[in-house]
Amino acid sequence: MLNVAIVGASGYTGLELIRILHCHPEVAVTCLTSEQSAGRRISDVFPTLRGRCDLVLENLEPVRVAEKADLIFTALPHKAAMEVVPTFLRLGRRVIDLSADYRLSDPEVYGAWYETHLNPANLKRAVYGLPEVRRAKIRGAKLVANPGCYPTSIILGLAPLVKKGLIDLKGIIADSASGVSGAGRSARVDSLYCEVNDGFRAYGVGGVHRHTPEIEQELSLLAGEELRITFTPHLVPMDRGILSTIYAVPHKVTTTERLVELYSAFYAGQPFVRVLPAGSLPSTAFVRGSNFCDLAPLVDARTGRIIVVSAIDNLVKGASGQAVQNMNLVCGFPECMGLEGLALFP
């Protein structure tokens, strides 16, 4: 039995980790931390857990956490994660980090988009945790940088086209819409019900969203050359889910049927990517609560552009579900273990 700790368990991703791991036959959750709710039972913070997980939340003391766990999920904000991850690694613990702290391999890029990195040497140790692209490197890794939610939806949507060199790398556009849970659980005016209900708005416009360099880093590695992307996130008044609509110009004329064949072949054997048949489109409603990414590549016959529509649950495939998928790979468990649940519908 693998003992795991969740550092930052009182946020939405922490709750989702507990929900998923509760059904994992090889895992026991042995430690939960929260700076704001220390001393309270997690089931008092999240009543959905009553009778299933009633652990008392602890203050974050890295050595004490490491004594209780073989593997640690760090579900902390950026900067807070890199303050504790080095201690966990020094004590021989494996870490799945859900923050942004280890996703960018270049410390100067991290510094430009966030702040000065406290332990840049670990950036080279970290493996970017997108299994469909990095599975071999994730197996047995000591530190996995779990991808961001927007990057997951966009990279999976573009990977076949970029890897095969089928599109103009200078003309990629991605419009993505996320549910409000993507903003986290902290109280913020722009996340209040009255601020988001009946509204649909863009934010981080003009290439300033912090997920931009992560998307560009991974797509550039797939392409074998540097690329830039126009990425615009949107906030949609629903709890969870991300729908990305991606536009690209092909090098030569193609058809929807050929694209579906390409994507189906590229993702053959990938348990959590579903390529939809021509004529079908993804919906966040069809992946809600699951670890699936649904993809629909098609051709706009009028303009000749390729359009790819991608749907994930931002809290599952975009965060905690993918983290458990990475844990399974790191620890040698079957990749789908604990993640077999279907989407919640309606």
Secondary structure as the mmCIF struct_conf table of DSSP 4:
data_model
#
loop_
_struct_conf.conf_type_id
_struct_conf.id
_struct_conf.beg_label_comp_id
_struct_conf.beg_label_asym_id
_struct_conf.beg_label_seq_id
_struct_conf.end_label_comp_id
_struct_conf.end_label_asym_id
_struct_conf.end_label_seq_id
STRN STRN1 LEU A 2 VAL A 7
TURN_TY1_P TURN_TY1_P1 GLY A 8 SER A 10
BEND BEND1 GLY A 11 GLY A 11
HELX_RH_AL_P HELX_RH_AL_P1 TYR A 12 LEU A 21
TURN_TY1_P TURN_TY1_P2 HIS A 22 CYS A 23
TURN_TY1_P TURN_TY1_P3 PRO A 25 GLU A 26
STRN STRN2 VAL A 27 THR A 33
TURN_TY1_P TURN_TY1_P4 GLU A 35 GLY A 39
BEND BEND2 ARG A 40 ARG A 40
STRN STRN3 ARG A 41 ARG A 41
HELX_RH_AL_P HELX_RH_AL_P2 ILE A 42 VAL A 45
BEND BEND3 PHE A 46 PHE A 46
HELX_RH_3T_P HELX_RH_3T_P1 PRO A 47 LEU A 49
TURN_TY1_P TURN_TY1_P5 ARG A 50 ARG A 52
HELX_LH_PP_P HELX_LH_PP_P1 LEU A 55 LEU A 55
STRN STRN4 VAL A 56 VAL A 56
HELX_LH_PP_P HELX_LH_PP_P2 LEU A 57 LEU A 57
STRN STRN5 GLU A 58 GLU A 58
HELX_RH_AL_P HELX_RH_AL_P3 PRO A 62 LYS A 68
BEND BEND4 ASP A 70 ASP A 70
STRN STRN6 LEU A 71 THR A 74
TURN_TY1_P TURN_TY1_P6 HIS A 78 VAL A 84
HELX_RH_AL_P HELX_RH_AL_P4 VAL A 85 ARG A 90
TURN_TY1_P TURN_TY1_P7 LEU A 91 GLY A 92
STRN STRN7 ARG A 94 ASP A 97
BEND BEND5 SER A 99 ALA A 100
TURN_TY1_P TURN_TY1_P8 ASP A 101 ARG A 103
BEND BEND6 SER A 105 SER A 105
HELX_RH_AL_P HELX_RH_AL_P5 PRO A 107 TRP A 113
BEND BEND7 TYR A 114 TYR A 114
BEND BEND8 LEU A 118 LEU A 118
TURN_TY1_P TURN_TY1_P9 PRO A 120 PRO A 120
HELX_RH_AL_P HELX_RH_AL_P6 ALA A 121 ARG A 125
STRN STRN8 VAL A 127 TYR A 128
HELX_RH_AL_P HELX_RH_AL_P7 PRO A 131 ILE A 138
TURN_TY1_P TURN_TY1_P10 ARG A 139 GLY A 140
BEND BEND9 LYS A 142 LYS A 142
STRN STRN9 LEU A 143 ALA A 145
HELX_LH_PP_P HELX_LH_PP_P3 ASN A 146 GLY A 148
HELX_RH_AL_P HELX_RH_AL_P8 CYS A 149 LYS A 163
TURN_TY1_P TURN_TY1_P11 LYS A 164 GLY A 165
STRN STRN10 ILE A 167 ILE A 167
TURN_TY1_P TURN_TY1_P12 LEU A 169 LYS A 170
STRN STRN11 ILE A 173 SER A 178
HELX_RH_3T_P HELX_RH_3T_P2 VAL A 180 ALA A 183
BEND BEND10 ARG A 185 SER A 186
HELX_RH_3T_P HELX_RH_3T_P3 VAL A 189 SER A 191
BEND BEND11 LEU A 192 LEU A 192
HELX_RH_AL_P HELX_RH_AL_P9 TYR A 193 VAL A 196
TURN_TY1_P TURN_TY1_P13 ASN A 197 ASP A 198
STRN STRN12 ARG A 201 ALA A 202
BEND BEND12 GLY A 204 GLY A 204
TURN_TY1_P TURN_TY1_P14 VAL A 205 VAL A 208
TURN_TY1_P TURN_TY1_P15 ARG A 210 HIS A 211
HELX_RH_AL_P HELX_RH_AL_P10 THR A 212 ALA A 223
TURN_TY1_P TURN_TY1_P16 GLY A 224 GLY A 224
BEND BEND13 GLU A 225 GLU A 225
STRN STRN13 THR A 230 LEU A 235
BEND BEND14 PRO A 237 ARG A 240
STRN STRN14 ILE A 242 ALA A 248
STRN STRN15 PRO A 250 PRO A 250
BEND BEND15 HIS A 251 LYS A 252
HELX_RH_AL_P HELX_RH_AL_P11 THR A 256 PHE A 266
TURN_TY1_P TURN_TY1_P17 TYR A 267 GLY A 269
TURN_TY1_P TURN_TY1_P18 PRO A 271 PHE A 272
STRN STRN16 VAL A 273 VAL A 275
HELX_LH_PP_P HELX_LH_PP_P4 LEU A 276 PRO A 277
TURN_TY1_P TURN_TY1_P19 ALA A 278 GLY A 279
HELX_RH_3T_P HELX_RH_3T_P4 THR A 284 PHE A 286
TURN_TY1_P TURN_TY1_P20 VAL A 287 GLY A 289
BEND BEND16 SER A 290 ASN A 291
STRN STRN17 CYS A 293 VAL A 299
TURN_TY1_P TURN_TY1_P21 ALA A 301 THR A 303
STRN STRN18 ILE A 306 ILE A 312
TURN_TY1_P TURN_TY1_P22 ASN A 314 LEU A 315
HELX_RH_PI_P HELX_RH_PI_P1 VAL A 316 SER A 320
HELX_RH_AL_P HELX_RH_AL_P12 GLY A 321 CYS A 331
TURN_TY1_P TURN_TY1_P23 GLY A 332 GLY A 332
TURN_TY1_P TURN_TY1_P24 GLU A 335 GLY A 338
HELX_LH_PP_P HELX_LH_PP_P5 GLY A 341 LEU A 344
#
